[in-house]
Amino acid sequence: MDSAELTPSEAARWAARAGLDLPAERHAAVAATARRLQSVVAVLRELDYGDTPPDAVFRAGGERPDAAV
């Protein structure tokens, strides 16, 4: 689903499908929040991570695993 298409009624439908009781006065706010989150995720998906290693090789405060010793 395109985030621009998410309407308050669709947000209510998705909440119900997930088993969540979403009060009617929250439908618009939830739809707006979901659209905003989707726009942020879309930007992250466009980033080129290139040679960024996976987080499994990250050592906080230590040297890089591929650094010469």
C-alpha positions as CSV (number, residue, x, y, z in Angstrom):
1,M,0.0,0.0,0.0
2,D,1.3,3.4,-0.9
3,S,1.5,5.6,2.2
4,A,-0.1,8.5,0.3
5,E,-3.2,6.4,-0.1
6,L,-3.7,5.6,3.6
7,T,-6.9,7.2,4.8
8,P,-8.3,7.3,8.3
9,S,-10.9,4.6,7.4
10,E,-8.1,2.4,6.1
11,A,-6.1,3.0,9.2
12,A,-9.1,1.8,11.2
13,R,-9.5,-1.2,9.0
14,W,-5.8,-2.2,9.4
15,A,-6.0,-1.7,13.2
16,A,-9.1,-3.9,13.4
17,R,-7.3,-6.5,11.2
18,A,-4.4,-6.5,13.7
19,G,-6.9,-6.9,16.6
20,L,-6.5,-3.4,17.9
21,D,-9.4,-1.4,19.2
22,L,-8.8,2.0,17.7
23,P,-11.3,4.7,18.8
24,A,-12.8,6.7,15.9
25,E,-11.2,10.0,17.1
26,R,-7.8,8.4,16.6
27,H,-8.2,7.3,13.0
28,A,-6.9,10.5,11.4
29,A,-3.9,10.8,13.7
30,V,-2.9,7.2,13.2
31,A,-3.2,7.5,9.4
32,A,-1.1,10.7,9.5
33,T,1.5,9.0,11.7
34,A,1.7,6.0,9.5
35,R,2.1,8.2,6.4
36,R,5.0,10.1,8.1
37,L,6.7,6.8,9.2
38,Q,6.4,5.5,5.6
39,S,8.0,8.6,4.2
40,V,10.9,8.3,6.5
41,V,11.4,4.6,5.7
42,A,11.2,5.5,2.0
43,V,14.1,7.9,2.4
44,L,16.1,5.2,4.2
45,R,15.5,2.7,1.4
46,E,16.9,5.1,-1.1
47,L,20.3,5.4,0.7
48,D,23.3,3.7,-0.8
49,Y,25.0,1.8,2.0
50,G,27.8,0.6,-0.3
51,D,30.4,-1.3,1.6
52,T,28.9,-0.7,5.0
53,P,29.5,-4.0,6.9
54,P,26.6,-5.7,8.7
55,D,26.1,-4.9,12.3
56,A,27.4,-8.3,13.4
57,V,31.0,-7.1,12.7
58,F,30.5,-3.8,14.7
59,R,32.6,-3.6,17.9
60,A,31.6,-0.6,20.0
61,G,34.7,1.2,21.3
62,G,37.0,-1.3,19.7
63,E,39.0,-1.5,16.5
64,R,37.4,-2.6,13.2
65,P,37.7,-6.3,12.7
66,D,39.5,-5.8,9.4
67,A,42.0,-3.3,10.9
68,A,45.7,-4.3,10.8
69,V,47.0,-5.2,14.2
